[in-house]
Amino acid sequence: MKNLISAVVFLLFVYSAKAQDVSPSMPDFKFYTAGGAGFTKQQVPGGKGSLIVFFDATCPHCQKVVSALSKKVKELSKVNVYLVSLDEFRTIDYFMEHYGKALTGLKNVTLLQDKDHIFIPLFKPSKYPSVYVYAANKKLKFYTSGEIEVNEIFNKF
């Protein structure tokens, strides 16, 4: 019994340590725009913070978060916003039409596809949606995943 308890405690420790293995700065990446152009970390403009949201179009929590973000367009105007998904662009477009319509077409909002499947190994999200807030110097200020209160995100800028 003692060995079982020790094993469970060890597994919980390993799991929690792995879940917090998020890089302290924005990793180098290459995602793709709807037109197929590559988009890298070097193209993220400096001078203001960045918000990266990793989502899945079928995820109810993702739908809720992007819907809530779309109601905060004025607050989002102060940051670069990147919505990244493994989904195909036709699915991303459908998702945005239904949950993020107010964000579509904004100069500071970029939709990106992770067709090379690098987001998970680079950014190490624990679940959908995963939200990363970066300072202007591309250092991580805040990370959260799963059920998210959107106002909590804005308190980190």
C-alpha positions as CSV (number, residue, x, y, z in Angstrom):
1,M,0.0,0.0,0.0
2,K,2.8,2.4,0.8
3,N,4.4,1.7,-2.6
4,L,1.1,2.5,-4.3
5,I,0.7,5.8,-2.5
6,S,4.4,6.6,-3.3
7,A,3.8,5.8,-6.9
8,V,0.7,8.0,-7.1
9,V,2.4,10.9,-5.4
10,F,5.4,10.5,-7.8
11,L,3.1,10.5,-10.9
12,L,1.3,13.6,-9.7
13,F,4.6,15.3,-9.2
14,V,5.8,14.3,-12.6
15,Y,2.5,15.4,-14.3
16,S,2.5,18.8,-12.6
17,A,6.1,19.4,-13.4
18,K,5.5,18.5,-17.1
19,A,2.4,20.7,-17.2
20,Q,4.4,23.7,-16.2
21,D,7.1,23.2,-18.7
22,V,6.0,26.3,-20.8
23,S,8.9,28.3,-22.2
24,P,9.5,31.7,-20.5
25,S,9.8,33.3,-23.9
26,M,8.0,33.0,-27.2
27,P,9.4,30.0,-29.1
28,D,10.5,30.2,-32.7
29,F,7.7,29.0,-34.9
30,K,6.3,28.9,-38.5
31,F,2.6,28.8,-38.9
32,Y,0.6,29.5,-42.1
33,T,-1.9,32.2,-43.1
34,A,-5.1,31.5,-45.1
35,G,-3.2,32.4,-48.3
36,G,-0.5,29.8,-47.5
37,A,2.2,32.2,-46.6
38,G,4.5,31.3,-43.7
39,F,4.3,33.4,-40.5
40,T,7.2,33.3,-38.0
41,K,8.0,34.8,-34.6
42,Q,10.2,37.4,-36.4
43,Q,7.0,38.8,-38.0
44,V,5.4,39.5,-34.6
45,P,5.7,43.3,-34.3
46,G,7.4,44.7,-31.2
47,G,6.2,47.6,-29.2
48,K,3.1,45.9,-27.8
49,G,2.1,42.7,-26.2
50,S,0.8,39.6,-27.9
51,L,-2.0,37.2,-27.2
52,I,-1.8,33.7,-28.7
53,V,-4.8,31.5,-28.4
54,F,-4.4,27.8,-29.4
55,F,-7.9,26.4,-30.2
56,D,-9.8,23.6,-31.8
57,A,-13.0,24.6,-33.7
58,T,-15.0,21.8,-32.1
59,C,-14.0,22.6,-28.5
60,P,-16.9,24.2,-26.6
61,H,-14.4,26.0,-24.2
62,C,-12.6,27.4,-27.3
63,Q,-15.9,28.6,-28.7
64,K,-16.7,30.3,-25.4
65,V,-13.3,32.0,-25.1
66,V,-13.2,33.3,-28.7
67,S,-16.8,34.5,-28.4
68,A,-15.9,36.4,-25.3
69,L,-12.8,37.8,-26.9
70,S,-14.9,39.1,-29.9
71,K,-16.8,41.2,-27.4
72,K,-13.6,42.9,-26.3
73,V,-12.4,44.3,-29.6
74,K,-11.6,47.7,-28.1
75,E,-9.4,46.2,-25.4
76,L,-7.7,43.8,-27.9
77,S,-6.7,46.8,-30.1
78,K,-3.8,47.3,-27.8
79,V,-2.2,43.9,-28.5
80,N,-1.2,41.6,-31.4
81,V,-3.7,38.7,-31.4
82,Y,-2.9,35.3,-33.0
83,L,-5.5,32.6,-33.2
84,V,-3.7,29.3,-34.0
85,S,-5.4,26.0,-34.9
86,L,-4.5,22.6,-36.3
87,D,-7.8,22.7,-38.2
88,E,-8.1,23.3,-41.9
89,F,-8.9,26.9,-42.9
90,R,-12.4,26.1,-44.0
91,T,-13.1,24.9,-40.5
92,I,-11.3,27.9,-39.0
93,D,-13.4,30.2,-41.1
94,Y,-16.6,28.5,-40.1
95,F,-15.5,28.8,-36.4
96,M,-14.7,32.5,-36.8
97,E,-18.0,33.2,-38.6
98,H,-19.9,31.7,-35.6
99,Y,-17.8,32.6,-32.6
100,G,-15.3,35.3,-33.6
101,K,-17.0,37.4,-36.3
102,A,-16.1,40.7,-34.7
103,L,-12.4,39.7,-34.7
104,T,-12.4,38.9,-38.4
105,G,-10.6,41.4,-40.6
106,L,-9.0,43.4,-37.7
107,K,-5.5,44.5,-38.5
108,N,-4.1,43.2,-35.2
109,V,-5.8,39.8,-35.4
110,T,-4.1,37.0,-37.4
111,L,-5.6,33.6,-38.0
112,L,-2.9,30.9,-38.4
113,Q,-2.9,27.2,-39.2
114,D,-0.4,24.9,-37.6
115,K,-0.2,22.5,-40.5
116,D,3.2,21.2,-39.5
117,H,1.9,20.2,-36.0
118,I,4.7,22.1,-34.2
119,F,2.6,24.2,-31.7
120,I,2.2,21.4,-29.1
121,P,5.9,20.5,-28.9
122,L,7.0,24.1,-28.9
123,F,4.4,25.8,-26.7
124,K,3.5,22.8,-24.6
125,P,-0.2,23.5,-24.1
126,S,-2.0,21.2,-21.6
127,K,-5.5,21.4,-23.1
128,Y,-7.8,23.5,-25.3
129,P,-7.9,26.4,-25.4
130,S,-4.5,27.5,-24.3
131,V,-3.8,31.2,-23.9
132,Y,-0.4,32.8,-23.8
133,V,0.1,36.5,-23.0
134,Y,3.5,37.9,-24.0
135,A,5.1,41.2,-23.2
136,A,6.4,43.5,-26.0
137,N,9.8,41.8,-25.6
138,K,8.2,38.4,-26.3
139,K,8.6,37.1,-22.7
140,L,5.8,35.1,-21.3
141,K,3.7,37.0,-18.8
142,F,0.8,34.6,-18.4
143,Y,-0.3,31.1,-19.5
144,T,-3.5,29.3,-18.9
145,S,-5.6,26.5,-20.5
146,G,-9.0,25.0,-20.4
147,E,-11.9,26.8,-18.9
148,I,-10.8,30.5,-18.9
149,E,-12.3,33.7,-17.7
150,V,-11.5,36.2,-20.4
151,N,-11.3,39.2,-18.0
152,E,-8.4,37.3,-16.3
153,I,-6.5,37.6,-19.6
154,F,-6.9,41.3,-19.8
155,N,-5.6,41.8,-16.3
156,K,-2.2,40.4,-17.5
157,F,-1.5,43.1,-20.1
